[in-house]
Amino acid sequence: MASMSSSVTLRPRWNGGFLRAIMRRVFGGESLFINEFSATGGGELVLTQPVPGDIECIELRGQSLYLQGGAFIACDPSITLGVGYAGIRSFLAREGLFRLKVSGQGRVWFGGYGGIIEKNIEGEYVVDSGHLIAYEPTVALRLGMAGSIFSSIFGGEGLVMRMHGPGRIYLQTRSMSTLAAWINRHIY
């Protein structure tokens, strides 16, 4: 929260109950508590995220969406939050071993570092590691090389995620690991 009207009240609560909150914290990198905002006569709430970048709001109509750790910002009370195993492929591609699952009816806000690009994919689509922030359950993830062994190693791309649709994915235009590598090169 960056700011809010004085008519808005804030109440922290466990993120889905004590045990679920612990699971989301340990496996999904999410907070133990979630803030619940309410207003009886209307009001304004301005949301932010810890990294500079876009925030996306989507409406779920009974479907689910997987979010990478740290992407979740807020949701309507009707949305169910869960954490699930993303797989060793996701872990090796530096996308995380676990993912947050949001499902139900209502709005979900999530953020990315840099801009957010929404893609509807059919067939295969290649995503560099660290850029995937959300995807629908219909999309399958496979670990692979960007090109041949030579071009993947010497071209600097290395391992990538080969996404298989149909489905919708959300990408961030920047990568924290790329920023960290750039900073490390410039520190003496």
N, C-alpha and C positions, 0 to 999 in steps of 0.2 A: 504494500500500500504506500503510495506517495502522498496522497492527500484524500480527505473526505469531508463532506458536509458535517456540521455539528449534530444534525439529526440522525446520522448513521451511528449505530452502536456496534462495538466489536466484542466478540466472545470467543476466546480460544477453546478448542476442544481436541480430544484425541483424534488422530487421523484414522477414523474407522474403528475406534475401540483400542484398548491397550495392546493386545497381541497383534492386531493388524497394523497398528502404528509402528510397533517394533519391527515387524517384517518389512514394511515399506521403508523404514529408516535403514535397516541393515542391508537389504537386497536391492532397493530401488533408489537409495540416495535421497529420499524425500524426508521432510520434516516429521518429527513425532506429533506435532500439533498442527491443526489447520485452523485458520481464523474464519469465523462465521460473522458476516456483516449483515445487518438488517436495519431497516428504516420503516417507521410506521407511516410517515407522511411524505415519503419520497426523499431523495437526496442524491448526492453525487459521490462516487468512489473512483479514484484514479489508481490504477494498478501499474506496477513497474516490475522489472526483473533485474537480477544482479549484473547481467552483461549488456553492453550496448547492442541493441538490435530490435527487430520487429516483434510484435505480439500479434498472434492470430486468434480469432474467435470463430469457432465452428459450432454448428448446431447438430447434435446427434439426435437421430430419430429412431431409437431402438437398436442402433448398431454400436460397434466398439471401435476403438482406436488405440494403438500402441504408441506410447511416448517414451523417448529416451530419458534417462535419468537427468533431472534438473530442468527439463523443458516445461513441466506442469507449473501453471501459475494459479489458476482458479477454476471453479466450476459452479454450476447451479446445484442446489441441494439434492436434486433428483438424480444426479450422476453418481454412479458407483465407482469407487477407486479400488483397484487391486494391483498386485504385483505378480509377475510371472517370470519364469525362466526363459531367456531369450535364446540361449544356445551357445555352444562353444564357438560357432562361426561368428556370431555377433561379437563375442568377447575378443577373438583374434583380430577382428577388423576394428578394434578399439571403439565399438559402439556400446559395450557394456554386457555383462553376463545376465542381467535382469532388466526388465522393462516394466513400465507402469501401464496398466490397462484401464482405460476409462470407457464406461458403457452406460447406456440408458437413454433417457429422453431429457434433453436440455443443452445448455451451452457449456463449452469448455474453452478456456483460454490457455495458450501455451506460447512460449517464446523461443527465439533462436538468437545466436550470435551473428549479427549482420542482418541481411534481408532474409525473408522466408519465401521460398518458391514452392508452389503447389504443382504437382505433376500427376496427371492421370496416365498410368502406364498400361500397355497391353504387351505381352511378351516380355522380353528382357530389357532392362535399363541398368546402366552401370553408375554407381555412386561411390565417390572417393570416401575413405574412412574419415569419420568425424563430422560429416555433413548431413547425415540422416537424423531427423529429429522426431518424425512421426510417420506412421503408416497403418493402413488398414489390415485386418487379419487375413484378407484374401491374398495379400502379397507375401511371397516366399522369399527368404534371404538365402543366398549362397555366397560363399567366400571364393574369390578367384583373383587372378592377376589382371592388371589393366590391359595387357597385351601379351606379347611373347615374353619369355623369361628374360631375355636380353633387354627389351624395351621397358619392362616393369622394374627391373633392378637399376639399370643405368639411366632411365628416364625419370626416376624419383617417385613414381607412383606406387610401386609395391603392391600390397594387397588392397582390393576393393570389394565392395558388396555388389553382387549381381542380383538385382531385384527382378522377380518374376511376377507379372500381373496376371489377371487384371486387378486393378485397384489404384488407390490414391496414395501418394507419398508426399511428405513435406521435407524440404531440404533447407539448411541454413547456408548462406553464402560464404560464411567465414568458419574457421576451425580454430579452437583454442590451442590444440597441439601445434598447429602451424605458427600461431602467434608466439607460443612459448619457444619454439625452435628459432624463430627470427630474433626474439629478445636475447636468447642465449648466445647467438652469434655476435651480438653487438655489445655484450658485457665483457669487460677486460679482466 
